[in-house]
């Protein structure tokens, strides 16, 4: 594992970071060919898809082992993509590997694992609060051997250029709330499926993999064979995917924190407020650096311990820890980024460093996969129940 991490560190520093400024300043379409060249180099070095099993071309790392890798890749906005470990593909790969049919694996999983295609996951709807995921209007009506899908989705990350989406839609409207929806594979070129637009995020619309799409499904037909798992199992599959997914997210966020911390310290040493007096002499800056170091280190230990608990006891048994890391690390990320931007001053607002990119795109860490407040309340209710609270 030590050698693998060293090899990844070397590739990030020597090959990925020199391309970062182009990614931050040029249209994605102009940078994508160079990204793909580096992806091929990752394959040649034997570092491809470290989270996937060997039969799919990966390294077969455990969740805890991949957590260390994810933190390294998170130090640059292009790290996970270069190693074919980027969301939402990483989650879709894991879902299809665990629950896909033989045909689904051959048609969709294998080319996805090879990096020949990309995918997306369509769940969130603009008309309904994302904090209540069982409340959705998208439907998949059975018609013979097909589903007919109608619905409106948004923040379908990386839909632009994806080969297929996995859509969450209600297939059993009269069932219990958490047994109503199913997950269905839909090719992005299916008649009736429209990518309406890429959604601007704090002024950055993005394109290709680096985008969030708005989708409309209007009478889209998909074979029943494209359903993943049993009918009505959509939420159960989503919850199974979220446990490891949150570890992935949190370690990526901690990679961002490490890079932001390093940039903050470097700037504090070289930036002078007056001749011979660097910014790092300021007590406020020193406090930000000390607080950031403590928060990053503590958060890392919490996430790694959660990963070990998931492996040992399963995601359901570790659900409180999964919620804890989600809101805690998202908060650490926001604070560290804000301090780093503040230390850089006006430079921190530009795209001459990755700080502004992360500040725009990672504010959503406290919103997606359930807003912080939902996770806090859920954990607190279970804690208080152990002390005798009857209702909340």
Buried (B, 14 or more C-beta within 10 A) or exposed (E): EEEBBEEBEEBBEEBBBEBBEEBBEEEBEEBBEBBEEBBEBBBEEEBBBBBBEEEBBBBBBEBBBBBBBBBBBBBBBBBBBBBBBBBBBBBBBBBBBEBBBEEBBEBBBBBBBBBEBBBBBBBBBEEBEBEEBBEBEBBBBEEEEBBBBBBBBBBBBBBBBBBBBBBBBBBBEEEEEBBBBBBBBBBBEBEBBBBEBBBEBEEBBBEBBBBBBBBBBEEBBBBBEBBBBEBBBBBBBBBBBBBBBBBBBBBBBBBBBBBBBEBBBEBBEEBEEEEEEBBBEBEEBEEBBEBBBEBBEEBBEBBBBBBBBBBEEEBEEBBBBBBBBBBBBBBBBBBBBBBBBEBBEEBBEEBEBBBBBBBBBBBBBBBBBBBBEBBBEBBBEBEEEEEEEEEE
